[in-house]
């Protein structure tokens, strides 16, 4: 199901360009999906930087960039989330162990 959501996002973005109430519904749906992909992109970045010595600096820089340069950095994070929907970027750990800290 989640592999079809990028197509739903594309359809919602198309609907938002039509006009009227259809555009409002399309904009609401595409905004919701885009926010979900932003959160997924942030989760992937948090996942991939686990255990790195530079993690705190990278995450601070990312969040500051999202706050200051809102559009560009946030779009890149959303694209990372979209990429994960098509090509899974997170892989299960080898050896049957759970995530660190459990």
ZISULRA-V357725 format. One line per field, one symbol per residue. ss: DSSP state (@ for helix, = for strand, . for the rest). Layout:
ss->???
This chain:
ss->.@@@@@@@@@@@@@@....@@@@@@@@@@@@@@@@@@@@@@@@@@@@@......@@@@@@@@@@@@@@.@@@@@@@@@@@@@@@@@................
